[in-house]
Amino acid sequence: MTVHYDELVRQVRTRAELPDRQSAERVVRAALETLAERVPDGVAEHLAAQLPPEAAEHLRRVTASHQGSPEERAWRHEHGERFDLTGFAGRVAWRAGTTEETALARAAAVFEVLDAAVSPELMDRLYKVLPHDIRGLLPEARAYQDR
């Protein structure tokens, strides 16, 4: 089921209509690092386990860098850092060197590619741990009503 990194980048480049490979790699890194900040470490690790090593590194670098008191690290491990869609957009935009609006569109393209690259169970888990506004970036095929 694992997609190769070159294919992942190619698909993101195509879906996001990016001019070159470097732009696609930049948005993959920006989206994955920001996602790793927002979700519990365990979810980020499971996602990393299903991605090619080059993409997984972006997630693992963030989870390994969590600092602070033992309580703060435990909170991030269990819950992730708290920020909304505006915070998500700002972080992706800063990392990708683009506007927030463009960052959200490109992050959605990354999530579409992830949806095809990882197990449906993991995408469902990701859906459940994200707040409603960020969840809207996930592919519609995975978007379902809260029960």
N, C-alpha and C positions, 0 to 999 in steps of 0.2 A: 504494500500500500504506500510505502514511503516514496515521495517524489524526490527526484534529484534536484540539487540546488539550482543548477543552470535552468532546468525546466520551470522551477518555481519563479525565478527571476524573469524568465521569458514571459510567463503567463501574467505576472504582475505588470510588466512593461506593456503588454498588449492590452490588458483590461483597463489600465490607468492611462493609456495612450501617451506613454512617456517617450521622449526622444532617443534615449540611449540606455544601455545596460547600467551605467553608473547611477543614473537617476532612479532606476528601478531598485537597485541594491540599497540606495540611500533611503527610499521609502519603506522597504522591507525592514531595514534596521530600525528606523524611527518608529514604525508601527509596533514591531515586536518588543522593543525596549519599553515603550510607553505601556503596552498591554501588560508586560511583566511587572511594572510598577503598580498597576491597578488591581490585578487579580491575586488571590492567595498564592504563595510560593509553590504549593503542591500542584495547583492547576498549571502554573507556568512550567514546572518540571515535567508534568505529563505531556504538555504541548511540545516541549523541547525533545522529549523522547521519541516523538512521532515525526519530527522534522529532520532534514539533512543537517549534519554537524555545523555547517556554516551559518545556517539560520538559527539553530538551537543555541549557538554561542551568544547571540544577542539576548536571549531570555535568561540564560544562566549567568551572564555577566551582571545583570541587574539583581537577580536574587542573591548572588554571592556578595554584592556590595552593600546590602542592607546593614546599616549601622544604627547606633543609638543604644539605649538602655536595653537590658534583657526583656523588659516589658514591651518596649516599642518593636523590637525584633519579633517577639512572639505575636504581637498584633498583626504585623505585616505578613508573617508566615501564615496566619489563620485567615486574614481578611483582605490583605492588600492595602495599598495606600488609598485614602478616600479623596477622589476628585470627580467632577462631573464632566459632561461632554465638552464644555468650554475649556476646562483644564486639559482634557485629553487632546483637543484640537491644538491648543497652545504648545503643548509638549511635542506633538508630532511635527507641527509647523517649525518649531525651533530646531529640532533635530534634522529635518529634511530641507530646511532653508527655503520655505515656501509660505504662502498665506494660510491662515487657519481653514478657510473654505476649501482650498486646494488640498490641504493636508487631510481633511475629512474624506474627501472623494477618493484620494489615493489610499487611505487606510481602509476604506470600504473595499477597494479592489484587492488589497492584501488579504482581507478577511474572506473574500470570495474564493481566492486561491487556497487559503487554509481549509475552507470548508470541503474542498475536493481532496485535500492532501491528508487530512487526519480523520480519525474515526468519527462517525456520527455521535457516538456517546460522549466523546470529548467536546465536540461542538455544543452539545446540549448542556454539558457541565459549564462550559465557558459562558453560554447564554444565561445560565442561572446565577452566576456570580457577578455578572456585570450589572450596573444600574440601568434602569430603563432607557435613559437617553443615549448612553454609549451602546447599549444592546441594539439600538436601531441601525447601527453600522453593519451588523451581521447580515448575511444573505437572507432574503425573504423566505427561502426554503426552510430555514431553521427557525424563523420567527413564529412563535406560537403564543397563544394567549396564556397568561398566568392562570394557574388553577387554584 
